[in-house]
Structures are given as C-alpha cells and as structure tokens.
C-alpha cells in the first residue's frame, strides 16, 4: 500500500453557514474522508477546472460529426440544424374560467 507523501500542513480557519457545513459534513460522510480532505479535494477540482481552456472543454466534440450523414453545410446553416428544434413553438396555454 502506497502512502501519501508527507506534506507540511498549515491550519486555516474558514467560516461556513449552516447549509455549507451540512454539505461539507454530508460529503465527508459519503466519501468516508475527513472534512479537511473534502476541502482539499474541492480545491484540487477547482484548480483543475480553471486550468482547462476552451479548447480542452471542446476536445470531446472533435470528430463527432465525421459521419457520412453529417451535412456539408453545417457551419453555414448551424441554426437550421441545431437551433430550430430547441425553439419549437408551444401552443398557448388555455385559461380556465372559474364558475
């Protein structure tokens, strides 16, 4: 079993409201780690997230549309292919009359 390298640790004080403390406690319990470890993991995750560039975020999409069925004018007519289904018109809601 490999142990974590020893690090010099520095105490820090953080003020949390009740809801934040509940989230911290729940995460520590669910992950079976200390509250301090939850905070360390949160810092690591936030740091990784901020390091991602726009290109990194879009990397999973590269090659997705390489299929023979992909329209050749997708860049020019992207609204026609991608926008219209999301903007489908809804029928007006009918009003009920109270009797």
Secondary structure as UniProt FT lines:
FT   HELIX           18..31
FT   HELIX           35..51
FT   HELIX           54..58
FT   HELIX           59..61
FT   TURN            62..65
FT   TURN            68..69
FT   TURN            72..77
FT   HELIX           79..83
FT   HELIX           85..87
//
